[in-house]
Amino acid sequence: MRNLILFCFAFTTFFVSIAQESDYQLVEKTVNYYLEGGTNNDFETLKKAFHETATMKFIGKEGYREVNALEFFGKGMKPGPKQNRQTRIADITIAGNAANARLEIDYPTFTFIDFMNLLKIDGEWKVVSKIFYRKPGTVSEMK
């Protein structure tokens, strides 16, 4: 009887662990909400990626800027046709409950290089800050 109980426990534990997504897959899923939402002009999908207090920092025409990411995208994103761009997750690094993802968003004449910082908050990965650079030309032209 004891062996049967141990077997059932091991069998259940094995299949539960297979069914759970890894942290890497969950971070990938989170940043894909951002990429897919942006590509499809879908704010509801994009906002799934961000914590409500997430910041976005960048150098604009007026110099250094820091804004709430959701407010920024909420004001600027309008429903419309799919964006003409290619997206790629170039790198994901995870250390415990912190992660970083480097994304490349390739438009016809420029590329955004995004650095997303994520934290695992209450068991869910969320972008808490984003910095980016707008690079003239495209990534594919530079390779």
JOTAVEN-V879137 format. One record per backbone hydrogen bond with DSSP energy under -0.5 kcal/mol. NH is the residue of the N-H (numbers start at 1). CO is the residue of the C=O. Records with the same first field share a line. If there is no record, write none. Layout:
NH: CO / CO
This chain:
5: 1
6: 2
7: 3
8: 4
9: 5
10: 6
11: 7
12: 8
13: 9
14: 10
15: 11
16: 12
17: 13
18: 14
19: 15
20: 16
26: 22
27: 23
28: 24
29: 25
30: 26
31: 27
32: 28
33: 29 / 30
34: 30
35: 31
36: 32
37: 33
38: 34
39: 35
40: 36
41: 38
42: 37
43: 41
46: 42
47: 43
48: 45
49: 46
50: 47
51: 127
54: 51
55: 128
56: 67
57: 130
58: 65
60: 58 / 63
63: 60
65: 58
67: 56
69: 54 / 67
72: 68
73: 69
74: 70
75: 71
76: 72
77: 73
78: 76
83: 39
85: 83
86: 106
88: 104
90: 88 / 102
91: 102
93: 100
95: 98
98: 95
99: 118
100: 93
101: 116
102: 91
103: 101 / 114
104: 88
105: 112
106: 86 / 104
107: 105 / 110
108: 84
111: 135
112: 105
113: 111 / 133
114: 103 / 112
115: 131
116: 101 / 114
117: 129
118: 99 / 116
119: 126
120: 97
121: 119 / 124
122: 120
124: 121
126: 119
127: 49
128: 117
129: 117
130: 55
131: 115
132: 57
133: 113
135: 111 / 133
136: 134
137: 109
142: 138 / 139
143: 139
